[in-house]
């Protein structure tokens, strides 16, 4: 284990970077940046869990404030055994952090679902208005195909 210090604005991980460590955020706030959103991770968050199965980080992680992070060398899932053997108390911390991150991601997904539903409702309303206008003026309705 080594301690990593980050200043506000420093990147811990960039998107597409190979997985080489698991991190526990000990102090500060790290922003997980997706293509469309950002999620703030607080003390106790484990960074790198999502990439531990693929070996590549899908998201970037940037310090929102000065941070202190514990870094554990990681090559593959067998390294969890080594980490937990060296620091048994971290087994609970990893589990807790994994559940917390799942909760954050699930919350983000629910929020996105609401936003997408609002967009779909808006588009459907606009289409119904289009149908009414075409019908009232005797225009031929154009078929609207789904975008996949």
ROPAMI-353577 format. One line per 8 residues: number of its first residue (from 1); their letters; for each residue x, y, z of N, C-alpha, C. Coordinates in nm, 4 decimals. Example, Ala and Ser with C-alpha at 12.3 -4.5 7.8 and 13.67 -1.06 7.14 Angstrom:
BEGIN
1 = AS = 1.3190,-0.5690,0.7800,1.2300,-0.4500,0.7800,1.3200,-0.3300,0.7800; 1.2850,-0.2250,0.7080,1.3670,-0.1060,0.7140,1.2900,0.0030,0.7870
***
This chain:
BEGIN
1 = XXXXXXXX = 0.0838,-0.1173,0.0000,0.0000,0.0000,0.0000,0.0881,0.1233,0.0000; 0.0493,0.2200,-0.0808,0.1179,0.3495,-0.0777,0.0144,0.4593,-0.0689; 0.0533,0.5723,-0.0153,-0.0367,0.6861,-0.0023,-0.0116,0.7807,-0.1184; -0.1209,0.8206,-0.1838,-0.1154,0.9136,-0.2973,-0.1801,1.0441,-0.2531; -0.1100,1.1547,-0.2757,-0.1635,1.2877,-0.2463,-0.2002,1.3541,-0.3790; -0.3200,1.4093,-0.3865,-0.3629,1.4823,-0.5058,-0.4021,1.6240,-0.4674; -0.3706,1.7178,-0.5547,-0.4164,1.8557,-0.5389,-0.5455,1.8711,-0.6178; -0.6262,1.9680,-0.5791,-0.7508,1.9951,-0.6495,-0.7217,2.0099,-0.7998
9 = XXXXXXXX = -0.7976,1.9363,-0.8817,-0.7813,1.9419,-1.0267,-0.6906,1.8338,-1.0836; -0.6137,1.7661,-0.9977,-0.5266,1.6569,-1.0445,-0.6107,1.5353,-1.0812; -0.5684,1.4666,-1.1848,-0.6342,1.3418,-1.2235,-0.5671,1.2250,-1.1528; -0.6488,1.1405,-1.0914,-0.6000,1.0148,-1.0359,-0.5936,0.9127,-1.1487; -0.6992,0.9096,-1.2307,-0.7125,0.8137,-1.3399,-0.7752,0.8849,-1.4584; -0.7290,0.8520,-1.5791,-0.7934,0.9025,-1.6998,-0.8686,0.7887,-1.7680; -0.9713,0.8231,-1.8401,-1.0510,0.7231,-1.9111,-0.9634,0.6464,-2.0096; -0.9775,0.5134,-2.0103,-0.8993,0.4293,-2.0998,-0.7670,0.3825,-2.0413
17 = XXXXXXXX = -0.7326,0.4334,-1.9254,-0.6061,0.3963,-1.8598,-0.6143,0.2520,-1.8089; -0.5065,0.1752,-1.8234,-0.5067,0.0373,-1.7727,-0.5213,0.0349,-1.6205; -0.5864,-0.0677,-1.5731,-0.6065,-0.0882,-1.4292,-0.4763,-0.1395,-1.3688; -0.4248,-0.0679,-1.2681,-0.3042,-0.1167,-1.2020,-0.3091,-0.1041,-1.0500; -0.4196,-0.0473,-0.9996,-0.4331,-0.0318,-0.8545,-0.5796,-0.0123,-0.8175; -0.6108,-0.0482,-0.6942,-0.7382,-0.0132,-0.6319,-0.7076,0.0982,-0.5331; -0.7980,0.1913,-0.5198,-0.7749,0.3074,-0.4343,-0.8871,0.3222,-0.3332; -0.8502,0.3617,-0.2121,-0.9489,0.3988,-0.1111,-0.9293,0.5469,-0.0827
25 = XXXXXXXX = -1.0349,0.6233,-0.1012,-1.0309,0.7667,-0.0749,-1.0360,0.7880,0.0761; -0.9251,0.8348,0.1312,-0.9146,0.8526,0.2762,-0.9547,0.9936,0.3190; -0.9296,1.0916,0.2315,-0.9616,1.2303,0.2654,-0.9833,1.3067,0.1350; -1.0901,1.3847,0.1305,-1.1161,1.4668,0.0136,-1.2367,1.4193,-0.0657; -1.2497,1.4753,-0.1844,-1.3599,1.4410,-0.2738,-1.3030,1.4193,-0.4137; -1.3404,1.3067,-0.4737,-1.2989,1.2734,-0.6103,-1.4236,1.2732,-0.6984; -1.4119,1.3315,-0.8165,-1.5231,1.3321,-0.9104,-1.5015,1.2233,-1.0149; -1.5976,1.1298,-1.0227,-1.5992,1.0275,-1.1265,-1.6694,1.0916,-1.2461
33 = XXXXXXXX = -1.5976,1.1051,-1.3583,-1.6532,1.1715,-1.4750,-1.6913,1.0703,-1.5820; -1.8229,1.0621,-1.6089,-1.8696,0.9784,-1.7177,-1.8800,1.0667,-1.8420; -1.9215,1.0082,-1.9504,-1.9365,1.0846,-2.0743,-2.0443,1.1920,-2.0597; -2.1460,1.1634,-1.9784,-2.2599,1.2533,-1.9693,-2.2842,1.3133,-1.8315; -2.2097,1.2711,-1.7321,-2.2409,1.3130,-1.5961,-2.1164,1.3030,-1.5093; -2.1284,1.3513,-1.3874,-2.0200,1.3393,-1.2897,-2.0812,1.3022,-1.1551; -2.0119,1.2180,-1.0817,-2.0567,1.1744,-0.9494,-1.9436,1.2017,-0.8520; -1.9753,1.2694,-0.7416,-1.8745,1.2981,-0.6395,-1.8631,1.1807,-0.5432
41 = XXXXXXXX = -1.7410,1.1343,-0.5236,-1.7125,1.0248,-0.4309,-1.6521,1.0831,-0.3043; -1.6988,1.0337,-0.1910,-1.6576,1.0861,-0.0612,-1.5592,0.9911,0.0071; -1.5160,1.0314,0.1264,-1.4253,0.9483,0.2067,-1.4790,0.8060,0.2189; -1.3890,0.7087,0.2055,-1.4263,0.5686,0.2166,-1.4610,0.5037,0.0843; -1.4741,0.5835,-0.0207,-1.5057,0.5266,-0.1520,-1.3881,0.4460,-0.2041; -1.4182,0.3331,-0.2671,-1.3161,0.2529,-0.3326,-1.3204,0.2871,-0.4807; -1.2077,0.3239,-0.5342,-1.1975,0.3651,-0.6739,-1.1276,0.2543,-0.7510; -1.1895,0.2107,-0.8574,-1.1304,0.1075,-0.9406,-1.2073,-0.0230,-0.9410
49 = XXXXXXXX = -1.3119,-0.0323,-0.8600,-1.3878,-0.1572,-0.8549,-1.4489,-0.1920,-0.9906; -1.5025,-0.0914,-1.0592,-1.5678,-0.1176,-1.1878,-1.4687,-0.1668,-1.2920; -1.3454,-0.1200,-1.2820,-1.2440,-0.1585,-1.3806,-1.1732,-0.2884,-1.3440; -1.1981,-0.3400,-1.2240,-1.1234,-0.4573,-1.1795,-1.1564,-0.5829,-1.2602; -1.2690,-0.5859,-1.3271,-1.3023,-0.7030,-1.4083,-1.2546,-0.6918,-1.5523; -1.2455,-0.5685,-1.6042,-1.2063,-0.5497,-1.7445,-1.0583,-0.5178,-1.7604; -0.9987,-0.4627,-1.6557,-0.8574,-0.4254,-1.6636,-0.8343,-0.2863,-1.7205; -0.9435,-0.2139,-1.7523,-0.9312,-0.0789,-1.8097,-1.0331,0.0131,-1.7426
57 = XXXXXXXX = -0.9906,0.1333,-1.7097,-1.0809,0.2316,-1.6493,-1.1668,0.2956,-1.7576; -1.2962,0.2878,-1.7378,-1.3892,0.3465,-1.8343,-1.4085,0.4958,-1.8093; -1.3865,0.5391,-1.6860,-1.4131,0.6770,-1.6476,-1.2864,0.7454,-1.5956; -1.2913,0.8780,-1.5956,-1.1834,0.9570,-1.5374,-1.2207,0.9924,-1.3935; -1.1192,1.0066,-1.3099,-1.1380,1.0451,-1.1707,-1.0480,1.1656,-1.1446; -1.1075,1.2781,-1.1042,-1.0322,1.4009,-1.0809,-1.0638,1.4531,-0.9407; -0.9620,1.5072,-0.8753,-0.9785,1.5591,-0.7391,-1.0594,1.6887,-0.7424; -1.1691,1.6917,-0.6671,-1.2471,1.8145,-0.6527,-1.1882,1.9036,-0.5434
65 = XXXXXXXX = -1.1078,1.8443,-0.4585,-1.0342,1.9152,-0.3540,-0.9088,1.8326,-0.3251; -0.8176,1.8866,-0.2461,-0.6978,1.8103,-0.2108,-0.7400,1.6767,-0.1496; -0.6716,1.5688,-0.1902,-0.7108,1.4345,-0.1481,-0.5910,1.3538,-0.0990; -0.6218,1.2608,-0.0093,-0.5257,1.1600,0.0332,-0.5903,1.0246,0.0036; -0.5163,0.9406,-0.0683,-0.5706,0.8151,-0.1189,-0.4737,0.7015,-0.0893; -0.5289,0.5878,-0.0438,-0.4487,0.4665,-0.0250,-0.4556,0.3868,-0.1554; -0.3396,0.3531,-0.2109,-0.3323,0.2793,-0.3375,-0.2802,0.1385,-0.3111; -0.3516,0.0397,-0.3650,-0.3140,-0.1010,-0.3523,-0.2877,-0.1563,-0.4909
73 = XXXXXXXX = -0.1653,-0.2057,-0.5114,-0.1294,-0.2651,-0.6400,-0.2297,-0.3735,-0.6768; -0.2693,-0.3734,-0.8040,-0.3735,-0.4664,-0.8477,-0.3462,-0.5079,-0.9915; -0.3444,-0.6389,-1.0143,-0.3305,-0.6906,-1.1499,-0.4551,-0.7655,-1.1953; -0.5131,-0.8426,-1.1049,-0.6325,-0.9204,-1.1405,-0.7099,-0.9553,-1.0149; -0.8263,-1.0167,-1.0278,-0.9149,-1.0403,-0.9138,-0.8500,-1.1191,-0.8006; -0.7493,-1.2003,-0.8287,-0.6789,-1.2729,-0.7219,-0.6118,-1.1766,-0.6240; -0.5843,-1.0545,-0.6681,-0.5206,-0.9571,-0.5801,-0.6104,-0.9147,-0.4647; -0.7426,-0.9315,-0.4789,-0.8309,-0.9037,-0.3659,-0.7905,-0.9885,-0.2460
81 = XXXXXXXX = -0.7595,-1.1161,-0.2699,-0.7167,-1.2046,-0.1602,-0.5923,-1.1501,-0.0915; -0.4961,-1.1039,-0.1709,-0.3732,-1.0500,-0.1135,-0.4029,-0.9249,-0.0314; -0.4837,-0.8346,-0.0862,-0.5161,-0.7102,-0.0157,-0.5877,-0.7406,0.1152; -0.6853,-0.8320,0.1104,-0.7630,-0.8628,0.2300,-0.6819,-0.9417,0.3316; -0.5831,-1.0192,0.2863,-0.4961,-1.0919,0.3782,-0.4021,-0.9938,0.4489; -0.3492,-0.8977,0.3720,-0.2603,-0.7974,0.4309,-0.3354,-0.7044,0.5264; -0.4564,-0.6686,0.4905,-0.5366,-0.5742,0.5689,-0.6789,-0.6281,0.5827; -0.7035,-0.7255,0.6707,-0.8363,-0.7871,0.6815,-0.9502,-0.6877,0.7059
89 = XXXXXXXX = -0.9212,-0.5794,0.7755,-1.0283,-0.4831,0.8038,-1.0785,-0.4163,0.6762; -0.9985,-0.4238,0.5685,-1.0419,-0.3612,0.4436,-1.1457,-0.4442,0.3692; -1.1606,-0.5708,0.4034,-1.2636,-0.6527,0.3381,-1.4002,-0.5881,0.3611; -1.4276,-0.5473,0.4848,-1.5533,-0.4794,0.5155,-1.5591,-0.3449,0.4448; -1.4485,-0.2708,0.4475,-1.4463,-0.1383,0.3837,-1.4736,-0.1501,0.2337; -1.4130,-0.2506,0.1691,-1.4357,-0.2697,0.0261,-1.5812,-0.3044,-0.0009; -1.6365,-0.3939,0.0798,-1.7762,-0.4335,0.0617,-1.8681,-0.3133,0.0819; -1.8442,-0.2389,0.1883,-1.9243,-0.1202,0.2168,-1.9130,-0.0190,0.1030
97 = XXXXXXXX = -1.7911,0.0048,0.0570,-1.7702,0.1013,-0.0506,-1.8331,0.0529,-0.1812; -1.8231,-0.0772,-0.2072,-1.8835,-0.1313,-0.3299,-2.0346,-0.1121,-0.3270; -2.0957,-0.1376,-0.2122,-2.2399,-0.1177,-0.2002,-2.2761,0.0302,-0.2135; -2.1939,0.1152,-0.1552,-2.2167,0.2595,-0.1637,-2.2065,0.3059,-0.3095; -2.1053,0.2560,-0.3823,-2.0902,0.2936,-0.5227,-2.2052,0.2395,-0.6067; -2.2493,0.1179,-0.5765,-2.3658,0.0630,-0.6476,-2.4874,0.1507,-0.6243; -2.5029,0.1969,-0.5011,-2.6134,0.2852,-0.4671,-2.6033,0.4159,-0.5462; -2.4832,0.4724,-0.5542,-2.4631,0.5956,-0.6307,-2.4966,0.5757,-0.7790
105 = XXXXXXXX = -2.4460,0.4668,-0.8353,-2.4709,0.4395,-0.9770,-2.6196,0.4134,-1.0009; -2.6820,0.3376,-0.9107,-2.8250,0.3098,-0.9234,-2.9046,0.4398,-0.9158; -2.8691,0.5267,-0.8227,-2.9355,0.6563,-0.8088,-2.9181,0.7389,-0.9357; -2.7967,0.7378,-0.9910,-2.7694,0.8098,-1.1155,-2.8550,0.7523,-1.2283; -2.8664,0.6194,-1.2358,-2.9479,0.5552,-1.3398,-3.0946,0.5923,-1.3259; -3.1447,0.5953,-1.2031,-3.2840,0.6356,-1.1816,-3.3063,0.7794,-1.2252; -3.2107,0.8655,-1.1941,-3.2193,1.0054,-1.2357,-3.2194,1.0157,-1.3884; -3.1318,0.9395,-1.4526,-3.1270,0.9401,-1.5997,-3.2575,0.8867,-1.6581
113 = XXXXXXXX = -3.3136,0.7834,-1.5952,-3.4399,0.7276,-1.6429,-3.5499,0.8338,-1.6386; -3.5559,0.9122,-1.5299,-3.6553,1.0192,-1.5188,-3.6350,1.1229,-1.6290; -3.5094,1.1612,-1.6514,-3.4809,1.2607,-1.7552,-3.5183,1.2082,-1.8927; -3.4856,1.0820,-1.9196,-3.5196,1.0232,-2.0492,-3.6704,1.0113,-2.0667; -3.7407,0.9789,-1.9594,-3.8865,0.9723,-1.9662,-3.9436,1.1097,-1.9976; -3.8901,1.2146,-1.9351,-3.9356,1.3508,-1.9637,-3.9124,1.3872,-2.1102; -3.7981,1.3480,-2.1633,-3.7684,1.3756,-2.3047,-3.8651,1.2983,-2.3938; -3.8870,1.1707,-2.3619,-3.9793,1.0886,-2.4418,-4.1199,1.1465,-2.4366
121 = XXXXXXXX = -4.1656,1.1903,-2.3187,-4.2987,1.2512,-2.3063,-4.3081,1.3785,-2.3900; -4.2035,1.4593,-2.3868,-4.2012,1.5831,-2.4653,-4.2096,1.5523,-2.6147; -4.1289,1.4569,-2.6600,-4.1270,1.4216,-2.8025,-4.2627,1.3646,-2.8440; -4.3214,1.2819,-2.7608,-4.4524,1.2244,-2.7909,-4.5589,1.3341,-2.8006; -4.5534,1.4294,-2.7090,-4.6467,1.5434,-2.7124,-4.6288,1.6220,-2.8421; -4.5044,1.6451,-2.8806,-4.4777,1.7192,-3.0041,-4.5306,1.6427,-3.1254; -4.5159,1.5131,-3.1234,-4.5649,1.4316,-3.2348,-4.7171,1.4370,-3.2425; -4.7843,1.4319,-3.1267,-4.9305,1.4410,-3.1266,-4.9763,1.5777,-3.1795
129 = XXXXXXXX = -4.9047,1.6826,-3.1431,-4.9365,1.8152,-3.1968,-4.9148,1.8175,-3.3480; -4.8089,1.7542,-3.3945,-4.7814,1.7431,-3.5380,-4.8961,1.6721,-3.6087; -4.9432,1.5612,-3.5480,-5.0557,1.4868,-3.6065,-5.1804,1.5756,-3.6169; -5.2077,1.6498,-3.5099,-5.3259,1.7369,-3.5095,-5.3163,1.8451,-3.6159; -5.1995,1.9060,-3.6289,-5.1808,2.0119,-3.7289,-5.1957,1.9547,-3.8693; -5.1309,1.8406,-3.8942,-5.1416,1.7780,-4.0270,-5.2868,1.7434,-4.0593; -5.3570,1.6881,-3.9626,-5.4967,1.6493,-3.9831,-5.5839,1.7718,-4.0088; -5.5636,1.8782,-3.9313,-5.6478,1.9975,-3.9465,-5.6239,2.0689,-4.0797
137 = XXXXXXXX = -5.5043,2.0600,-4.1372,-5.4745,2.1236,-4.2652,-5.4813,2.0258,-4.3827; -5.5098,1.8991,-4.3530,-5.5214,1.7999,-4.4583,-5.3880,1.7542,-4.5163; -5.2798,1.7721,-4.4405,-5.1485,1.7273,-4.4861,-5.1341,1.5761,-4.4620; -5.0496,1.5150,-4.5418,-5.0204,1.3730,-4.5233,-4.9165,1.3596,-4.4113; -4.9463,1.2709,-4.3175,-4.8521,1.2484,-4.2074,-4.7294,1.1712,-4.2581; -4.6138,1.2147,-4.2157,-4.4911,1.1427,-4.2464,-4.4677,1.0417,-4.1343; -4.4225,0.9226,-4.1724,-4.3898,0.8203,-4.0727,-4.2651,0.8630,-3.9950; -4.2680,0.8414,-3.8688,-4.1521,0.8676,-3.7836,-4.0966,0.7318,-3.7420
145 = XXXX = -3.9703,0.7095,-3.7727,-3.9102,0.5819,-3.7378,-3.8264,0.5969,-3.6130; -3.8145,0.4911,-3.5393,-3.7346,0.4913,-3.4166,-3.5878,0.4975,-3.4503; -3.5152,0.5694,-3.3711,-3.3702,0.5752,-3.3852,-3.3118,0.4678,-3.2961; -3.2255,0.3841,-3.3532,-3.1640,0.2780,-3.2728,-3.0164,0.2975,-3.2618
***
